Amino acid sequence: MKKFINTIDSLLEDSLKGFAKAHADIVELNQEPHFIKRAKLGSPGKVVLISGGGSGHEPLHSGFVGLGMLDAACPGQIFTSPTPDQMLAAAEAVDQGGGVLFIVKNYAGDVMNFEIAAEMLEIPNATVLVNDDVSLPKTHSIGRRGVAGTLIVEKMVGAAAEAGADLAACKALGDRINQSTASIGVALTSCTVPALGKPTFDLGDQEMEMGVGIHGEHGRETLPLANASEIVEHLARAIDEELKPQPGQSVLLHVNGFGATPLIELHLIYHLAAQYWEQRGVVIARSLVGNFTTSLDMAGASLTLTLLDEEMIRLWDAPVNTAALRWGA
């Protein structure tokens, strides 16, 4: 294993310190317990958004703290949920009197620890559970995982909160965006968790893992490696069967890299995916391409599609100023 680290135990803290220094105009790091918060908090009465999860998915979530998105993010160790005391401390540090909205990816540890924090928190709060991964059936024992669609929820609800929406409205909006969003990913390699020191699963040179998770989990099936057009067709068809976008429907198309896939390949995937839906009369109204919800050094990508209405387009276009997303601000 070749990694730029001093020690495995210090990796997260060293990285967070570097992140906070690099973006000191936008964020501040709280050392104990660890959380990243906005350097300039929103206006009094604003609903504050807090998310978090295991590290290794950067820029999710710390990279989305700032104007128009999250007010705080709680990072756990690599692929390990943050603890309730992190959420509680973050909520108390950024509270502006409008309540707290937790945005939680559907993983057992995240759900459990955010629920504990929500129950202990004396500030009014609500939770949006993101479960956009259609590689798993709706009837799966722990439900569908939250993956790249989390970014979409954080951006749009963040814009609504910035504009003064109350807690109930932000919660309802987040749930609506989640229900309008579907994602699925494919991996060409596994990732290497530093503490493990080797890939979490093995793939042959002529194999790919379809429906892979963002924690190095196996996907729903191992398939023979195919060309880009065939891979995108497979991914897009799964999303299309879930959301069933009709001709004339406006959508946001997000192509996300898992950390080791170059932009030249991600933009090829975007071209093929856009072509798939445009041929069916679907309108690609907004787009996002890049490494945003990663899995350390995994080579792979995911597609995310969100069915848009006019409000959601307006919220997506609203100003945002974070380390990883910036426009209009």
C-alpha positions as CSV (number, residue, x, y, z in Angstrom):
1,M,0.0,0.0,0.0
2,K,1.4,3.4,-1.0
3,K,-0.3,6.4,0.7
4,F,0.6,9.9,1.6
5,I,0.2,9.4,5.4
6,N,2.2,9.7,8.6
7,T,0.3,7.3,10.7
8,I,-3.1,5.7,10.1
9,D,-4.4,7.0,13.4
10,S,-3.5,10.7,12.6
11,L,-4.6,10.7,9.0
12,L,-8.1,12.2,9.6
13,E,-7.0,14.9,12.0
14,D,-4.1,15.9,9.8
15,S,-6.4,16.1,6.8
16,L,-9.0,18.1,8.6
17,K,-6.4,20.6,9.7
18,G,-5.2,21.0,6.2
19,F,-8.7,21.3,4.8
20,A,-9.6,24.1,7.3
21,K,-6.4,26.0,6.6
22,A,-6.9,25.7,2.8
23,H,-10.4,27.1,3.1
24,A,-10.2,29.3,6.1
25,D,-12.4,32.0,4.5
26,I,-15.2,29.5,4.4
27,V,-14.9,27.0,7.2
28,E,-13.5,26.5,10.7
29,L,-12.5,23.2,12.4
30,N,-13.6,22.3,15.9
31,Q,-11.0,20.0,17.3
32,E,-12.8,18.2,20.1
33,P,-15.1,16.7,19.1
34,H,-14.3,17.0,15.4
35,F,-16.7,19.0,13.2
36,I,-16.4,21.5,10.4
37,K,-18.6,24.6,10.6
38,R,-19.2,27.7,8.5
39,A,-16.8,30.5,9.3
40,K,-19.7,33.0,8.9
41,L,-23.0,31.7,10.2
42,G,-26.3,32.5,8.6
43,S,-28.8,35.1,9.7
44,P,-30.7,34.8,13.0
45,G,-33.7,32.4,12.7
46,K,-32.2,30.4,9.9
47,V,-32.7,26.6,9.8
48,V,-29.2,25.1,10.1
49,L,-28.3,22.0,8.1
50,I,-25.9,19.4,9.5
51,S,-24.7,16.2,7.8
52,G,-21.8,13.9,8.2
53,G,-20.6,10.3,7.9
54,G,-17.4,8.3,7.6
55,S,-14.5,10.0,6.0
56,G,-13.1,8.7,2.7
57,H,-15.9,10.3,0.6
58,E,-14.4,13.7,0.2
59,P,-15.5,16.3,-0.7
60,L,-18.7,14.9,0.9
61,H,-19.5,16.3,3.5
62,S,-17.0,18.8,4.7
63,G,-16.5,20.2,1.3
64,F,-20.2,21.3,1.2
65,V,-20.1,23.5,4.3
66,G,-20.7,27.1,3.5
67,L,-23.1,29.6,2.1
68,G,-26.1,27.9,0.5
69,M,-25.4,24.4,1.7
70,L,-24.4,22.9,5.0
71,D,-23.8,24.8,8.3
72,A,-21.7,22.0,9.7
73,A,-20.4,18.5,8.9
74,C,-19.4,15.8,11.3
75,P,-16.6,13.5,9.9
76,G,-16.1,10.0,11.4
77,Q,-13.0,7.9,10.8
78,I,-12.7,6.3,7.4
79,F,-16.0,4.6,6.5
80,T,-17.0,4.9,10.2
81,S,-20.0,6.9,11.4
82,P,-19.4,10.0,13.4
83,T,-20.6,9.9,17.1
84,P,-23.6,11.6,18.6
85,D,-21.5,14.0,20.6
86,Q,-20.1,15.4,17.3
87,M,-23.6,16.1,16.1
88,L,-24.7,17.6,19.4
89,A,-21.7,19.9,19.6
90,A,-22.0,20.9,16.0
91,A,-25.7,21.7,16.4
92,E,-25.1,23.8,19.5
93,A,-22.3,25.7,17.7
94,V,-24.2,26.7,14.6
95,D,-27.8,27.0,16.0
96,Q,-29.5,30.2,14.8
97,G,-32.9,29.7,16.5
98,G,-34.7,28.2,13.5
99,G,-34.0,24.5,14.3
100,V,-31.7,21.9,13.0
101,L,-32.2,19.7,10.0
102,F,-30.0,16.5,9.9
103,I,-29.3,15.1,6.4
104,V,-28.4,11.5,6.9
105,K,-27.3,8.8,4.4
106,N,-29.1,5.5,5.0
107,Y,-26.3,3.4,6.6
108,A,-27.0,1.6,9.9
109,G,-24.3,3.4,11.9
110,D,-25.1,6.9,10.6
111,V,-28.9,6.4,11.2
112,M,-28.4,5.1,14.7
113,N,-26.0,7.8,15.8
114,F,-27.9,10.7,14.2
115,E,-31.1,9.3,15.9
116,I,-29.4,9.3,19.3
117,A,-28.2,12.9,18.7
118,A,-31.7,14.0,17.6
119,E,-33.3,12.6,20.7
120,M,-30.7,14.2,23.0
121,L,-30.7,17.6,21.3
122,E,-32.9,20.2,23.0
123,I,-33.1,22.3,19.9
124,P,-36.1,21.6,17.6
125,N,-34.9,19.2,14.8
126,A,-35.9,17.0,12.0
127,T,-34.2,14.5,9.7
128,V,-34.1,13.8,6.0
129,L,-33.0,10.2,5.3
130,V,-31.3,9.9,1.9
131,N,-31.7,6.5,0.2
132,D,-31.2,7.1,-3.5
133,D,-29.2,3.9,-4.4
134,V,-31.4,1.9,-6.8
135,S,-28.9,-1.0,-7.0
136,L,-30.7,-2.4,-3.9
137,P,-34.4,-3.2,-4.0
138,K,-36.8,-1.2,-1.9
139,T,-37.5,-4.3,0.1
140,H,-33.9,-4.7,1.2
141,S,-33.5,-5.5,4.9
142,I,-31.8,-2.2,5.8
143,G,-33.3,-0.2,2.9
144,R,-31.5,1.5,0.1
145,R,-28.2,3.2,0.7
146,G,-27.7,7.0,0.6
147,V,-25.0,7.9,-2.1
148,A,-24.4,10.7,-4.5
149,G,-27.9,12.0,-4.4
150,T,-27.0,13.4,-0.9
151,L,-25.3,16.3,-2.6
152,I,-28.4,17.2,-4.5
153,V,-30.5,17.2,-1.3
154,E,-27.9,19.3,0.6
155,K,-27.6,21.9,-2.2
156,M,-31.3,22.5,-2.8
157,V,-32.4,22.4,0.9
158,G,-29.4,24.6,1.7
159,A,-30.6,27.2,-0.7
160,A,-34.2,27.0,0.7
161,A,-32.8,27.4,4.3
162,E,-30.7,30.4,3.2
163,A,-33.8,32.0,1.7
164,G,-35.7,31.6,5.0
165,A,-37.7,28.4,4.7
166,D,-38.8,27.0,8.1
167,L,-37.9,23.6,9.5
168,A,-41.0,21.8,8.3
169,A,-40.6,23.2,4.8
170,C,-37.0,22.2,4.6
171,K,-37.8,18.7,5.8
172,A,-40.6,18.3,3.3
173,L,-38.4,19.6,0.5
174,G,-35.6,17.3,1.4
175,D,-37.9,14.3,1.4
176,R,-39.3,15.4,-2.0
177,I,-35.9,15.7,-3.6
178,N,-34.9,12.3,-2.2
179,Q,-38.0,10.7,-3.7
180,S,-37.2,12.3,-7.1
181,T,-33.6,11.1,-7.2
182,A,-32.0,7.8,-8.1
183,S,-28.4,6.7,-8.3
184,I,-26.4,3.7,-9.2
185,G,-22.6,3.1,-9.5
186,V,-20.1,0.8,-11.1
187,A,-16.5,0.0,-10.0
188,L,-13.5,-1.1,-12.1
189,T,-11.4,-1.6,-8.9
190,S,-12.0,-1.7,-5.2
191,C,-10.7,0.9,-2.8
192,T,-7.9,0.4,-0.3
193,V,-8.8,1.4,3.3
194,P,-5.5,2.5,5.0
195,A,-6.2,0.5,8.1
196,L,-6.8,-2.6,6.1
197,G,-3.9,-2.1,3.7
198,K,-5.3,-4.0,0.8
199,P,-8.3,-3.8,-1.6
200,T,-11.6,-4.6,0.1
201,F,-12.5,-7.0,-2.7
202,D,-10.8,-8.4,-5.7
203,L,-11.8,-7.9,-9.4
204,G,-10.2,-9.6,-12.3
205,D,-8.7,-7.6,-15.2
206,Q,-11.8,-8.3,-17.3
207,E,-14.4,-7.8,-14.5
208,M,-16.5,-4.9,-13.1
209,E,-18.7,-4.6,-10.0
210,M,-22.2,-3.3,-10.9
211,G,-24.2,-1.5,-8.2
212,V,-21.2,-1.0,-5.9
213,G,-21.5,0.9,-2.6
214,I,-19.3,3.8,-1.6
215,H,-17.7,2.0,1.3
216,G,-15.9,-0.6,-0.7
217,E,-18.9,-3.0,-0.5
218,H,-19.5,-5.5,-3.3
219,G,-22.1,-4.5,-5.8
220,R,-25.2,-6.5,-6.7
221,E,-23.4,-8.5,-9.3
222,T,-19.9,-9.0,-10.9
223,L,-20.1,-8.7,-14.7
224,P,-17.6,-9.1,-17.5
225,L,-16.0,-5.7,-18.3
226,A,-17.8,-4.0,-21.2
227,N,-17.3,-0.8,-23.2
228,A,-18.4,2.6,-21.9
229,S,-21.6,2.6,-24.0
230,E,-22.7,-0.7,-22.6
231,I,-21.9,0.2,-19.0
232,V,-23.8,3.5,-19.2
233,E,-26.8,1.8,-20.8
234,H,-26.9,-0.7,-17.9
235,L,-26.7,2.1,-15.3
236,A,-29.2,4.5,-17.1
237,R,-31.7,1.7,-17.6
238,A,-31.8,0.9,-13.9
239,I,-32.5,4.6,-13.1
240,D,-35.0,4.9,-15.9
241,E,-37.0,2.0,-14.6
242,E,-37.1,3.5,-11.2
243,L,-38.0,7.1,-11.9
244,K,-39.7,6.7,-15.3
245,P,-39.1,10.2,-16.6
246,Q,-41.5,11.2,-19.3
247,P,-40.8,13.1,-22.5
248,G,-40.5,16.8,-21.7
249,Q,-39.5,16.1,-18.1
250,S,-36.6,18.4,-16.9
251,V,-33.9,16.6,-15.0
252,L,-30.5,17.1,-13.3
253,L,-27.9,14.7,-14.5
254,H,-25.0,14.1,-12.1
255,V,-22.0,12.0,-13.1
256,N,-19.9,11.3,-10.0
257,G,-16.4,9.8,-9.8
258,F,-15.3,7.5,-7.0
259,G,-11.9,9.1,-6.6
260,A,-9.6,7.5,-9.2
261,T,-11.5,8.0,-12.4
262,P,-10.2,10.9,-14.6
263,L,-12.4,13.6,-15.9
264,I,-11.8,12.6,-19.5
265,E,-13.7,9.4,-18.7
266,L,-16.4,11.1,-16.5
267,H,-17.2,13.5,-19.3
268,L,-17.5,10.6,-21.7
269,I,-19.9,8.9,-19.3
270,Y,-21.9,12.2,-19.1
271,H,-22.1,12.4,-22.9
272,L,-23.4,8.8,-23.2
273,A,-25.9,9.2,-20.3
274,A,-27.2,12.5,-21.6
275,Q,-27.6,10.9,-25.0
276,Y,-29.6,8.0,-23.5
277,W,-32.2,10.3,-22.0
278,E,-32.3,12.9,-24.7
279,Q,-33.2,10.2,-27.2
280,R,-36.2,9.5,-25.0
281,G,-37.3,13.2,-25.0
282,V,-36.0,13.9,-21.4
283,V,-34.6,17.5,-21.0
284,I,-31.2,17.7,-19.3
285,A,-31.8,21.0,-17.7
286,R,-28.9,21.0,-15.2
287,S,-25.7,19.0,-14.9
288,L,-22.8,18.2,-12.6
289,V,-19.7,16.2,-13.4
290,G,-16.7,15.4,-11.1
291,N,-15.5,13.6,-8.0
292,F,-18.0,14.6,-5.3
293,T,-19.0,11.5,-3.4
294,T,-15.9,9.4,-3.5
295,S,-14.7,6.1,-2.2
296,L,-11.0,6.8,-1.4
297,D,-9.1,5.5,-4.5
298,M,-11.8,3.4,-6.1
299,A,-11.9,3.6,-9.9
300,G,-15.5,3.8,-10.9
301,A,-18.4,6.2,-11.3
302,S,-22.1,6.6,-10.6
303,L,-25.0,8.2,-12.4
304,T,-27.6,10.2,-10.5
305,L,-30.8,11.6,-12.0
306,T,-33.2,14.0,-10.3
307,L,-36.6,14.9,-11.7
308,L,-36.9,18.7,-11.5
309,D,-39.6,21.2,-11.1
310,E,-39.3,25.0,-11.3
311,E,-38.7,25.4,-7.6
312,M,-35.9,22.8,-7.6
313,I,-34.2,24.4,-10.6
314,R,-34.3,27.8,-8.8
315,L,-32.8,26.3,-5.7
316,W,-30.1,24.5,-7.6
317,D,-29.2,27.7,-9.3
318,A,-29.1,29.7,-6.1
319,P,-25.7,31.1,-4.9
320,V,-23.4,28.6,-3.2
321,N,-19.9,29.1,-1.8
322,T,-18.3,26.0,-0.4
323,A,-14.9,24.4,-0.9
324,A,-16.3,22.0,-3.5
325,L,-19.3,23.8,-5.1
326,R,-19.2,27.5,-5.9
327,W,-21.4,29.6,-8.2
328,G,-23.4,32.8,-8.1
329,A,-22.0,34.0,-4.8
